[in-house]
Amino acid sequence: MTVIAMPTWASKAVAYVGARVIGQGAEFLGWALLARNVPLADFGRISVAFLVARYLGLIADRGAFLRGPRDVVGRSEAEVLGLVSVRLRTGMLLTLAFVAVAVAIGQAQLAWLGICILSRAMVRDWIALGRGRSTVAAMPALIQGVTLALAALVASNALQASAAIASAYAAAAVASMLLNPVPRSSGTERVKPDGWTLLAVVAMQVLLSLDASLIAWRRSVEEAGIYAAVYRLSTAVMTTVGLFTTALVGPVTRSYLKATETERKTLARRAISTGMLVGAALLPLAPIAYFAVPIAFGEAFEQGRAAGCVLMVSAAANAMMVPILTLYFAAGKDRLLATSTTAVAFALIIADLVAIPKFGMNGAAAVSAVAQLTLWALLVTRIKGAVVYEPGRSR
């Protein structure tokens, strides 16, 4: 009997995603505990402040969590070290700015969340992924999730919740640096900022989470807190599926660089068909979300049931893009991805400003689902032409 062995890169990707799923599960548990233990208004403020920190963390990251594995494969060690250095400097500046603003507006208890920005700038999991050390790359996220779950057990107010989140991110950053040391004596090369990658990453985050901030602005922080908790169910699904993008950018980049024009077209077709299969498989989770919301977060969040169902449809649409995004990043089509994502993000903001005042979180969820489907359709129409270009450049 012939046994077909799984390719090495595939087995590593599965191991990476498996460890990350455990970490994500623990982190979801931590957020669920915070939603149950912290007053709803405080939880809403924490959620909005955390989203701000998350956006700033993405800026500090410089897109390394997606482009980093590709850079490790295709750039010199000095350039990689240069990226490590510039990320750290940017993260320190943005962290100080976040803390200063939090104190200035009388929300000093939320200043702890600034550590999340610095943590994002310090993590080096992308280096491990680029070097094929997938299990090592997954460990910091696992530590982060477990730390948050444990810290959330004793958090009952905004200050304690902020400190719990900060401690989890700090633990992940320290672990990542210890697991991925960089030589102190080696020289660095200045890395030209890749604005297209950064724009694409920030625009994606806007599509995923800006609506919670808009609900806080146009409705109430309580409703924003409910929505922020509910969308963590769909976010858990999107993050789990999206981990394959992070895990596979390195190996797919190697395959793409060696592929002929015909083979690249085949990769594009497979990316589209695989994404549709994954999206279809996730659709049954939508009705399940209706029952999962109060179980996970408590009776106070029951009014978020309908939004939770619609957000699961949004998660399925997002999952359809995962293989396509992997190929875009591997092929270096950052500009094409950035322009598409940004256009849809602007449309989402306009639609949210119209829908949220009248329909609240349900309107936001519907807009999110339509935006994800629109972006998927836009990327599909453009990918067939994109993949035949010469690889290695941002377009």
N, C-alpha and C positions, 0 to 999 in steps of 0.2 A: 504494500500500500504506500503510495507516494504522499508525503506530507509537504504541503506548500507553506513555506516559512514566510512570515510577515516581514516586509522590508525593514531594515534597521531604522530608517527615518520614521517609518510609520509606527513601529513599536515604541520608539522614544516619544513620539507625539502623543500616543495613547497614555503612556506613563505620566507625561507632563500634565495632560488634561485631567487624568484621574486624580493626581495629587492636588491639582488646582480646584477640582470640583469639591473635594473634601474641605479645602480651605474656604471656598465660597459658601459651602453649606454652613460651616461654623460661623462665618461672618454674617450670613443671613440670620442665623439664630441670635447673634448678638444684637442686630438691628431690631429683630422682633421683640427681644427682651426690653430694649430701650423704649420701643413703642408702647409696651405694656406698663413699664415702670415709671416713665417720665410723664409729667403732665402734658396734655396734647398741645397746648400753645407753645410750651418749651420745646417739645419735639419738632414742631413746625419750624421754629426759629433755628434749631440745630440743623435741620435738614437743608434749609435755604443757605445757611452759612457754610455748611459742608459742601454744597454744590459750588459756591463761590471759590472755596479752597480747592475743589477738584479742578475747576477751570484754570485757576492759577497754577496748579500742579502740572496740568497738561502743557501749559506754556513753558514752565521750567524744564519739563521732560524733553522738550524739543522734538517730540515725535519718536524718541528712541525706542519706546516699547513696541513700536511697529516697524520703523525703519532700521532700528538698531541691529537686529540679526542680519539684515541685508548688508549693513555697513561693515559688520565684523567679517562677513564673507568677502566683500569686495574692496575694502579699504585697508590702508596700512595701520599698524599698531599705533603709530604716533597720532594718526587722525582719530582713532578710537579713543585714545587717552585725551585728546583735545576735546572731544565731545563730552567725556566724563567731567572735565574741568569746567567747561562753559555751562553745563547743566547745574553744577553745584553753585556757581556764582549767581546764576539767575535765580535759583531756588532760594538762596539766602536773602536776596534783595526782595523778592516777592513775599517771603515769609515775614520779614520785618514790616513791609507795607501793610499786610493783612492784620498783623497784631496791632499796629499803630491805629489803623482805622477802627478796629473792634473796640479798642480802649476809648478812642475819641467819641464814638457814638453811644457810649455807655453800655456796651455789651462785652465787658472784659471777660466774662465767664466763657465766651466763645473764642477767645484769643488762642486757647489751646489748640484749636483746629488748624492754626497756622503750621503746626508740626506736620500735618498731612502734606502741605506744599513742599516742605524741605525733604520729607521722606520720598516723595515722588522724584525729586531731583537726585537723590542719593542712590536709589536702587539700581542695581547693575544686572538684573536678571536677563536683560537683552544680550549681554556679553556671553552668558552661559548658553543661551539659545543659539547664538551665532556659532559657538564652538561645539554644538551638539551635545551639551550637558543639560539635557532637558529636566532630569530629576532635580538637579541642583537648582535650576531656574525656578522650580515650583515650590521649593521649601519656604522662602520668605512669605509668600502669600498664605501658605498653610499656617505658619506661625502667626501671621496677622489675624487670620480668622479665629484661631483658637484663643488668642489673647483678647480679642474683642468680646468673644462669647463669655469668657471668664470675668472680664472687667465689667461687663454689662450686668452681671448678677448683683452687683452692689451699687449700681448707679440709680439714683432716684430723682435727680434734678439736673438742670442744664449744665452746671459746672462739672458735676461728676460724670455726666454723659460725654461732655466734650473731652474731659481728661481720659475717659475710657477709649474713645476713638483715637485720640492722639497717641496713647500708649501702644495701641495695636499697630499703628503706622510706624511709630518709632522702632518697635521691635522688628518689624519687617525690614526696615532700612538697615539697621545694624546687622541683621542676619545676612542680608544681601551683600553688604560690603565685606563681611568676613568670609563669605563663600566665594566671592569674586574679587580677590585682591588684584590691584594693578601695581606694576613696578613704579617705585618712587623715582628711580634714577633715569628712567627713559624720558627722552624728549617728547614734546607734543607738537603737533601741527595745528595751526588755527583752522577751525572747521567753519566753512561758510554756512551761515544759517539757512536751513532748508525751509523757507517760508511756506512752500506748498504743502509739505507734509504736516507742518504745524497747523496750517489753516484747515486741512482736511480732518485732522484729529479733533480740533476744537469744534468744527461744524458738526461732526458726528455726535459729540457730546451735547451740543445744543439740541440736536434732534431727539436725543434720548432723555434729557432731563430739564431743559430750560422751562418747560411748562409748569413745573412745581414752583419755581420762583415767580412766574407770572400769575399763578393762582394766589400766592401770598400777597402780591401787589394788587390784583384786581378783585379778589374775593376776601380771603382771611388767612391768617397763619394756621388756624385750626384745620381748615380745609386743605391747605398745602401740606400739613402734617399727615393727614389721612392719605392724600394722593402720594406723597413721598414714600409712605410705608407700603401702600398697595403696589406701586410700580416696582418695588423691590422683588416681587414675585416674578414679574416679566423680565426684570433686569437680571435676575439669577439665571433665567433661561438663556437670555441673550449673551450674558457673560460666559456661560458654560460653552455654548456653541462657538462664540467668538474666540475662545481660547485657541481653537484650531488655526485661526488666522495667525496669531502670535507664534504658535508652535511650528507652523509650516512655511512661514515666509523664507526662512533659511534654506531648507531643502528644495522648495519650489523655485527659489531664485537660482539655485544650481542647475536644476532641470531646464529652466527657461533660458538661461544663458547658453546652453548647449543645443537647444531645440532649433529645428528648421522652421521656416515660415508655415509650412503645412502642419507641423507638430504644434505650433503655437495656436493655430486655429482650432486644432483638436482639443487643446487645453481649455480654450475658451468655451467650446461647446460642452465639455464635461463639467466645467465650473457652473454653467447655467443649469444644466439638468440635475446635477447633484444638489444645488441650492434649492431647486423646486421640490425635490424629494424630501429634503430636511424640513422645509417650511410646511409641507403637507403633513408630515409626521407630527409636527408640533401643534397643529390647529386643534386637535381634541383637548388640549390643555385649557382652552378658553372657557368652556363651561365648568371645568374643575375649579378654576380660579374663584368662581362665585361662592363655592363652599369653603375654599381654602382661606379666604381673606379673614373672616372672623376667627377661624381656628388658629391662624398664625398670629394675629395681632390683637384679638379681643373684640368684644361686642361694640366698643366705641368706634370701630372702623367699619361697621357693617354697611354704612352708606357708600363705601367705596367698592362694593361688590361689582356693580355694573361697569365701572371704570376698569376694574381688574380684569374682567372678561375681555373688554375691548383691547386693553394693553397686551393681552396674550396674543391677540391677532397681530398686533404691531410687532411683538417678539417673533412670531412666525415669519412675517415679512422681512424683518431684520436678518433672521437666520438664512433666508434665501440669498442674501448678499455675501455671506461669509466666504464661500469659495471664490466669488468674483473679486472681493476685496483682497484676498490672498494673492490672486494673480495680478491685480493692479499694482500692489506694493512690490511684488517680486519683479515685475517688469519695469519698475521705476516710473510708472505713469502717475506720479503724485499730483502734477498740475491738473491733469484731466480729472482725477478723482476729486481734487479740492474744489474746482469750479463747479462740478456737478453737485457735490454735497453742500457747498455754500449757497448755491441758488435755491435748493430745496429748503435749507435752514431759514433763509430769509422769508420764503413763502410760508413756512410753518409759523414764524413769529407773527406775521400779519394775520394769518388765519386764527391763531390763538388769541390775539388781541380782540378779534371779533367774537369768537366762540365762547371764551372763558367768562366774560361778564354775564352772559345770558345762560349758558349751559353748565358753567362750573367745570368740575373735574371730568365729567362725562364728555363735555365738548373737547377738552384738552386731549383726552384719550382717543377720541375719534380722529382729531386732527393728526395726532401722532401716527395712527395706523395708516391714514391716507398718505402722509409724508413718507413713511417707510416704503410703501408700495410704489410711490412716484419715483423715489430714488432708485429702487431696484430696476424699474422699467427704464430709467434714464441710463443707468450703468450698462444694462443689457444691450441697449441700442448702440452704445459707443464702444463696447469692449471688442467687438469683432474687428473693427478697424485699428483699435489701440494696440492689440497684441502683435501686429505684424511689423511694428516699428523696430528700429535698432534698439536693443535693451541697454539699460544702464544710465539713462538720462531721464530727468523729470520733465514731463510734458504736460 
